Amino acid sequence: MTISKNEIDPRIYDLYDDYCHGGMDRRAFLKKAAVISVYGASGLAMAQALLPRYVQAQTISFTDERITPKYLRYPSPGGNSGEMRGYLVKPDGDGPFPAVLVVHENRGLNPHIEDVARRAALAGFLALAPDGLYPAGGYPGNDDDGRTLQRGLDQTKLRQDMLNSAHLVRSHALSTGKLGVTGFCWGGGVSNFLATEMGDDLQAAVPFYGAAADTEKVAQIRAALMIQSAENDPRVNAMWPDYETALQRHGVSYQRHLYPGTRHGFHNNSTPRFDEAAAALAWTRTMEFFNEHLR
């Protein structure tokens, strides 16, 4: 029996959000969900429906002839191990291409983020999706272990690994030197962080429901920002007023889109939090924004 997103009780969504952000492990999530029932519908079944289905969610095959994907290792001084691994996807053609860094959520480089990198390459961008878990052995094949591994890393060094990855793809032989970054959840926060750290080396950043940048560093932002926000995302949205005030005070070019009826994670098509219409619109806007600022 397939459970649609509209059949899932809001309390289950709230538990899932807490689980996703490290507030509990999978066992606790399922146990708490199992206590809930709605008109005979099992909370456990609703909770299980929210767990990601990566195979079914793939939109661009890694064998698609319009792209050339490969994994590469590269130095990462100051990071968690001094070396990083990423998933680089080249568009069809000889290049050079404008570059885009695609930053994962709080669980490493899972199949969904690789799929997003392939989508960016199909749009004509040299896309790099770094695996922040590489110093810990890489994405372990499931999100639960990935979340635990990522939480155990030195977070300052992890951000340095993302910064080094951004410089790597920007200076790649196939890159024009124009760089954009997009990321989701934890990666959205990294997108805001990179905007404060990269100055003129970053032309555009599109964070999806990510933590705001340090307002004391907003004056350092030179990139144009497009903020993608879910309507029902109180934890992240609570940061927005202070962030917007800082952006306005320092004259940063920005725009924000709030998608009605959506939840945190609405772009991720591997779980029922996915909102097809909002995700499609957000992605179209993202690609148009990158085309405007990177070409």
C-alpha angles and dihedrals in degrees: 000000000000118000117208123215091252090059094056115099115240089236089063090052090052091051090048091052090052090048093049092052095049100263091127141357126254093264092054091045093054093042093053092044092051090064090063123081130168121198089332095313112132118241088209091058090049091050093049090050089060095058112104123268102198101173093054091044098057110119102174120039118228086231093056106136093219092070139042114215127186140159118242137183123217140171117274109185114199093017130115096283107001092253135072138193126211143175109244119193120191122200122231112282138045099283150167094210134185108258131236127190113211112202122202131225124258095295108062133256102332126174093267093060091046087054090051090052089053090051090054090050091051087056089058103265129125098238128200122186108187122206107227088192094062092101087055094048099282133271102335098216098261133063097230094061089038092056091049092049094048092049089053095056125095099265096207090053090045090057088049088054088055091047091051090049091053092052090046096057093040091056096039116129090244094051127096089214092252111120138194129176132204129176143167129234102322087014090053089057089049089052089057090045093052090051089060094045106042103053112183092357090077119060103179139012128191112186117188112212093326134152115274121256121258101280090216088064100044090099087068094061115112099161124094111249132215111187115204111199136180116224094225100051108105097169094058098031091056087069094055104082094057091041093051091048090054093046091052093045092055098040097244115170107241145148130190130207120197112195112214118234094008132128133214106287096030092144094058106095094191095081135041090256083079114113107198098199095044093044092051092049092046092050093047090051091048094052092045090050092051091047089052096049105029104043 
